[in-house]
Amino acid sequence: MASLRSTKNTDLEAALAAAINNKTKPLGSLGRLEELAAQIGLIQQTTTPKLNAPGIMIFAGDHGVVAEGVSAYPQDVTWQMVENFLAGGAAINVFAKQNGIDLQIVDAGVNHDFGAREFLHNCKVANGTCNFAQEPAMTSAQCQMALQNGRDLVARLSGNVLGFGEMGIGNTTAAAALMHKLSGVAVADCVGAGTGLNSAGILHKQKVIEAAVALHAKVTEPLDVLACFGGFEIATMVGAMLAAAERRMVLLIDGFIVTSALLVAAKMEPAILDYCVFSHQSDESGHARMLQVLGAKPVLQLDLRLGEGTGAALVYPMLQAAVNFLNQMATFGSAQVSEKSAG
């Protein structure tokens, strides 16, 4: 039973539209920034929204389906990239620092022991999922544990903007399987190159997913689909997304894998989409179609396909601009500027 409340509010929508339209500019001339300002105002239920303590969480996990040869990189790259995040050497570190965003890393199920580390949350459900080409990726209990871990992480946050990133060799395969099962889009239209597969590799990945879908044909409910085909990092993201929306946070959605987690969350709580800013359209094949399924309008189109939450970090200044013009820009009356005449 869906319980998350929509942000829809007719009176507030009218008040926000009036505030935006009364700024010293032609109607609609700030384009998408006006839409963002109105959306953030509705999320926060105010005509004077504020952004504070923005954060991005990178959820990392390993995938048993890598055993089927679906990735151009070995599984060890997952933990090696987590080390790179912790050392400050990845693209997301650069972009988060540039924009004053707090960055935290979540070990949701990496096949590696990191020990106690600053900025690393140990939420490991297991050392990677099972191979969903042979058996469900996780048990129902493991899936519920991952969801709760995500909720618990958000409960400790103080900010009102949360971006989502991921790292996990094999997770585009999991995301494509989730997309197919939850949207009905053909597997061939869900599968892409991931970390760099050639055309033969993409076709092989497609066949692996098609065989797995046939094996688990009876699985249809969103949480069952998540447990069967997902990853621990994806399931933990689902829990975090739901908790963040319940706290009326702005959710910054990154690329293909993050959007697959949102697809699961939206099947559970459709109103979550009101809280989401879709940062960009990934260059990963399938993401544009997934955005269409969700009725989503991405802010940026930069041909990104890195993941890590990089799109979420890059779009944050657009949110700042939207909130700042709404709060700081003069009105026609205050600036004594003549408005457009009728006719």
N, C-alpha and C positions, 0 to 999 in steps of 0.2 A: 504494500500500500504506500503510495507516494505521500510524503509528508512535507517536503521542502516547499516553502512558499515562493510563489512568483514575485518578481519585483514590480509587476504591473500595478499602477496607481494613477488613475485618470486625472485626479486633481493635481498631483505632483508633476505628471507629464506635461500638463498645461502650464504650470508655473515654470518649469524648466524651459519649455519652448519659448515662453514670453521673455524670460531672462536672457536666453541666447539670442533671440531675435531683436532685442532692444540694444544689443551692443553696437558700437559704431562701425558697422560694416553692412554691405548688402546682404539680404536674406540668403542664408545657405552658403555664403562665400567661404566659410572655413570648412566646408565639406565634411569629411569623415571625423574631424576633430569635434564638430558639433554633435555628431552621433555618440561619440565616446563620452563627451561631457554629460549628455543626457543619460546615458547608460550608467555611468558612475554615480550620478546624482540619484538615480532610481535604486541602485544597489544600496547606497548609504541613506536613502530616504531623506534627502536634503537638497536644497538649491545651492548650497555652498559646500560641496564635497571637498575632502582633504585626503591626501595620500600620506601615509606614514609607515616608516620601518619596512620598506619593501623587501621581500625575500624570494630567493629561488631555491628549491630543493631538487637535487639530482638523485633519482632513485636508481639503484644499480642492482642487477641480478643476472644470473647465468641461466641458460636454457638447455635442457637435455636434447632438444631437437637438433642441436648443432651436430650431434653424432650422425645425422643424415646428410652431412655435407652441404648445408644450405647457406654457409657464410664464406666469404672470401678471406676472413681472418680467423685465427685460432681462438679458442675460448679464453686463453690466458690474457688476451687483450682487455677483457673486462676489468680484471683486477689491476692490470698495469695502468689503465686509464684512470681508475679510481685513485691510484697513487699520484698520477699526474694532476688530478683535481686537487688533491690534498697538498701538493707541492706548489700549487698556484700556476701551473704551466699550460693549462688548456685555454682554448678560445673563450669558454664560458667564464673562466677566472678573469680574463682581460676585460670582457664586456660588463661583467657584474661590478668589478672595481670601478670601471669608467663611470658607471651610472649610480654608484653608491648603493648597490643592492647587496644585502647579506646573503652569502652563499653557504649552503649546508649540503652535506653528502649523506645519503642514506644507503647503508648496506642492507638491502631487502633479501638478498639471497645469492651473494657472490661465492663462488667456489674458491675461497681464500680466507685465511685468518689474518685480519689486519691488526688485531689487538686494540687496546684503547687508544684512540687518536682524537685530537682536537678537531672540531667541525665534522666528525664522522659519527653518525647515529647507528648503533648496532641494532638493527631490526631484522636480523637474519632468521628467516623461517627454516631454511635448510640450505645446503651448499648447491643451490641450483635446482631447477625443476626436473621432473622426469621427462622422457622423450615422448611427446604427445603423438608421435607417429606410431607408437607401440601401446601406450597407456595414457590415462589422464595426466596432465602436467603436474597437478597437485591434488591432494585430497580436499574435501569440503572443509575439514577442520583447518588445514593449512591456509586455505583461501580466506576463511574467516579471521584467522590470526593476522594475516597480511592486511586485511581491511582495517582491523582494529589498530594495528601498528600505525597505519596512516592517520587514523583519527587521533591517536594519542600524540603524534608529532605536531599536528596542527593545534591541539589544545594548549601547547606550551608556547605558541607564538604570540607576539604582542602587536604585530603590524596588521595592515588591512589590505595588502596586496601580496599575492603569492603566485610565483611562476613555477612551472613544472618542467623538469628536464629528466633525461634518462640515459642510462648506459647499460648495454647488455648485448654481447655478441649473440646473434640469433633472434633478437627481439623484433626485427621487421617481419620475420616469419610468423611469430606469435601474433603480431598486430594484424597481419594480412588475414590470418585464420579467423581472428575475432571479427574483423571487418566483414568478411564473407558471411559468417554465421549470424551476425546481428543485423546486417543490412540486406542480405540477399544478393548483393553484387557478385558477379561471377568471379571465381578465384583468379582467373587470368587478368582481370581488371583491378585486382587488389595487390598483386605481386609486383615488386620492383627490384632494383639492383642492390638495395641495402647498402652495405659497405663497399660495393664495387663489383658485383657479379657481372660476368659477360652474358650474352644472350642464352647460351647453353645452360649456364648456372641459374638464370632466372627461370627457364623452362623446368629445370630439375626441381627448383624450390616449389614451383607451381604444382608439379606432380606429387611431391611429398605432402603438400597441404591437401590436395584433392583426395589422396588416399587416406589421410588422417580424418578428413571430414566424413568420408564414407564409413570408416571404422567407428566413428563416434556419432553416427547419424541421428541417434535418438536424443542427443543432448540439445536442448532448445532454450531453457530458461537462462536469463542473463548471468546469474551467478554460477550456474552449472557450466555455461560456456566459458566463463572466465577461468574457472578451476580446471577445465579440460584443456584449454588451448593457451591460456595466458602465462604470464611470468610473475614471479614474486614482486618484481619492481612495478609491474603494471597493476597488480592487485593492490599493492600498498598505495599507489597513486590514486586508485579509485576511492579508497577510504579517505585519503587526505583531501581529495576534491570535494567529496560530499561534506566533510566536516568544515572545510573552508567556506563553502557556500552557506552552510547553516549559520556561520558566524558573519555572514554578509561581507565577505572579503571579495575583492576583485581577483578572479582567476585568470592568469596569463597562460594560455595554451600554446605549446610549442608545435612540434611537427607531427609526423605520422604516428609514432608510437604513443606519444602523449595523447593525441586525439583518439586513438583506439581505446585508451583507458577512459576517456571522457564518453565515448560511445557506450561503454558498459554503464557508466554512472548515469547517463541520460536515459538509458532503458529502465533504470531503477527509479530515478527522480528527474522527470523531464524538465522541471523548472530550473535545474542547474544551468541550463544554457543561458538563462538571463544574466548569470554572474560571470560569464566567460568572455574574455577578449581573445579572439583568435589572432595570434601575433603575426602569422605569415602563412603562405601556401608553400609547403615544402616542394622541392624538386623530386622527391621520392614518388615514383609512380604509385597512384592510388590515393594520395593525399587529397588532391583536388576533388576526386569523386567522394571521398569520405566527408569532406567539408560540405559538399552538395547534399549528402544524405542528412547532415545535421542542420542544413539551412544556414550555414555559417558564412560570414563575410570576412576574409582575412584582411588585416590592416596593411601588411607589407607583402611584396613579391620580389624576393631577392635571389631566387634560385638556390636557397639554402637546402642542405640535406645532411647537416652535421649532427643534429640532436643536441644533447647536453643542456637544453634550455636556452640555446643561443638566441633563437628568435624572440623568446620572452624577454631576455635582457635588452635586445635591440629595440623592442617596441615600447619599453617603459617611458622613454622621453616623450613619446606621443601622448601617453596618459598624462604626464606632467603638463604638457602644453594645453591639453584639453581642460584640465582642472584650473590651470592658471588663467586662461583667457576668461573662463566663466567667473572666476573670483576677482580678477584684477582689471579687466578691460573696462574702459569707460562706456557708459550708456549714452544714447543720443542726448538725453536730458542733462546729464552731468557734464558732458563735454560741450554742450550748446551747439551741437551739430544738427543741421536740418535733416529731417528724415525724407525718404522718397515720397513724392506727392502721389496722390491717387490718380488713376487714369493713364 
